[in-house]
């Protein structure tokens, strides 16, 4: 492939897709009969006829995770960093982390010193932080908290005349008696509180990552919990025997093999309330990946828009959110390099750490969470082996979600664990739905994306649909659940950039997933379409959602802005097959669906920093009640008698849309 052709494909790819009453109503709503049992073998996709491309990446970071943390002993000025690339130059910025540790409940860095980076090498300046003018963390007098002295460092990198973006992390250190600085093992991720739910409000997990192999301990309340994993980089400690809805303090420490110890800041955390408790406040947002043309600087931080994402999480913290759900497209992703993908995920976690130190974050997968195999001319499939290298496997490795999702009906496909899940928090049930599972895309012909197997954006496989239906039916009879929220990436009712994909595809029900299966007649493996098309899948989902009397909203993302649309038996949405008047699989008219008996809200919020989208007016049969392209987040406040919603957006984080009670539309 010529460089010019590849560049044209990339440009088209970014422009087109990345950002990222009737009589017969029965066919789409009924479960599909299970296929005859077979012994599946090999991959569930057909790759033999595809030619791997010679291009390694779609998005290539300038340095690796190991380069970023290649820090050695320094001198009386600071520590040395070597990025192992003589072509790189730029500026290093440093600042104490957490800034004035012990004063604020929300950790963040403040950069104050800088030095030049040349031929990939630099000194991370530290010594001036021990001078009175710069000693904000009181290191000369022992510090404002028990935290080991640590700096955040940021690298603004260039190669020749090309901007390579911003990179950064943390390093802990000791100042020796002779004034030189000694690197210590460092907590480079976390600590985070995870699995804080009412499913078991007496426990939670604390997780953190160190740059060296270390042992780990958590000092929680009056007790110490030791990790039993030996010397590791990723530390997970279960804290148990806690009282529900109770405040505690905690900190962690880690000791390296050679006996050096690093201690975290001390944090205030609260356990989940018991099931059924009414007062719950949480936040939903999504889409924080960096995008070319979005402003440079902090908008291009290792695959993320740090500028907006950090603002969203800090304001959510200030507004009292008890947890956050995030609907995907965390990072730019879209790569064939696993280490590249992992570094982007770790950058995202670094940005949101101020919230996650004390309050849990539950992310879902978007189309940019895509680790893939790339074939000529531009066909991409979820990467295999699925157990270790798929998009789903790396997502599960890097995040800490509940493990209660469904099992894949075809064991050859990727796992649903940690990308499809649910949890209860007080009276609220949250369900993560993966509409970007087992992705495949043909960027030359999007509607043929599943030609070789896999699922197009928006498609929900039968096993996941059944899980959704079963969870909603069970919740209907559970008196401790008052409100249900589902969140996913692909919008059910797109209204901005993605009317040509998501769960709509311009009303084309021919769009469906395909699986390489055994043909019992020929005894050969063939790529076969799933029974339901995308419109039938959409209507199956919406039938389940609107059958429930408890679903307050269906959150989605993928479009970069905000819109709110009512789903009811009066919404012109199109019904398949009745509205396919010529039998070609494409809707020709757009009837309302009388099966949608309990109206609910579709709320799309992709406001965490990806390049804005504007509304595509008059391109869909439905029209939102409110739409805006501002960044921001949705704040949910549930109480005994109602559940309110606010869209908090714009630079001043104003309330730009508001409903007093999401449940007021039921039975409309």
WOBEL-V492738 format. One record per run of one state. SS is the DSSP state (helix for helix, strand for strand, loop for the rest). FROM is the first residue (numbers start at 1). TO is the last residue. If there is no record, write none. Layout:
SS_FROM_TO, SS_FROM_TO
This chain:
loop_1_2, helix_3_18, loop_19_51, strand_52_52, loop_53_64, helix_65_68, loop_69_70, strand_71_72, loop_73_77, strand_78_82, loop_83_87, strand_88_96, loop_97_112, strand_113_118, loop_119_120, strand_121_125, loop_126_126, helix_127_130, loop_131_138, helix_139_141, loop_142_149, strand_150_159, loop_160_161, strand_162_175, loop_176_180, strand_181_184, loop_185_186, strand_187_194, loop_195_197, helix_198_200, loop_201_203, strand_204_220, loop_221_222, strand_223_226, loop_227_231, strand_232_239, loop_240_246, strand_247_256, loop_257_260, strand_261_263, loop_264_266, strand_267_270, loop_271_279, strand_280_285, loop_286_288, strand_289_289, loop_290_296, helix_297_299, loop_300_300, strand_301_301, loop_302_303, strand_304_304, loop_305_305, helix_306_318, loop_319_322, strand_323_326, loop_327_334, strand_335_335, loop_336_337, helix_338_351, loop_352_352, helix_353_356, loop_357_360, strand_361_363, loop_364_370, strand_371_375, loop_376_378, strand_379_382, loop_383_385, helix_386_389, loop_390_390, helix_391_398, loop_399_416, strand_417_417, loop_418_419, strand_420_425, loop_426_427, strand_428_432, loop_433_438, strand_439_442, loop_443_445, helix_446_448, loop_449_453, strand_454_455, loop_456_461, helix_462_476, loop_477_482, strand_483_487, loop_488_504, helix_505_507, strand_508_508, loop_509_513, strand_514_519, loop_520_523, strand_524_529, loop_530_533, helix_534_547, loop_548_550, strand_551_556, loop_557_561, strand_562_567, loop_568_585, strand_586_586, loop_587_599, strand_600_605, loop_606_625, strand_626_628, loop_629_631, strand_632_638, loop_639_642, strand_643_649, loop_650_653, strand_654_659, loop_660_661, helix_662_665, loop_666_668
